[in-house]
Amino acid sequence: MAVERAIPSSAEVETLIRSVDPDVVVVSPFLIGGSPQTDTVKSAQALGVPAMVCVANWDNLTNKGHMRVMPDRVVVWNEDQRREAVELHDVPEDRIDVTGAQPFDRWFGLGRRSSERLRRAKVERVADVEEAAEKGSRLLDPERVG
């Protein structure tokens, strides 16, 4: 990560992010070699926009590469991936959220017991999105950015 920190963020990517004016930037899969997503995360952070990485696959953290920049949040599928993010990529525990394997949600039947759990999860996710938007707005506050 030290070498990547020495390389400035991309002016082109910063221009794109400014034009969209997001509250948060979300990228996935992030760990694929040669991916421009490293520049996206780096440029978002340079502008004070929180950057979130959503792990796209069960093996992304173990064999797809190394995080060259540290995102503000890392969304993983399970506790094994949480451990891999910490041990293999030095992601601080407080930046990791375990949400389940979203690409496979459609394959699981939704019975009565799971519908209440999903309703609660949706409410929590809405609160999380609102919190992320609030944090993003605070990060873009001119007094904080300087």
Buried (B, 14 or more C-beta within 10 A) or exposed (E): EEEBEEEEBBEEBBEEBEEEEBBBBBBBBBBBEEBEBBBBBBBBBBBBBBBBBBBBBBEBBEEBBEBBBBBBBBBBBBEEBBBBBBEBBEBEEEBBEBBEBEEEEEEEEEEEEEEEEEEEBEEEEEEBEEEBBEBBEEBBEEEEEE
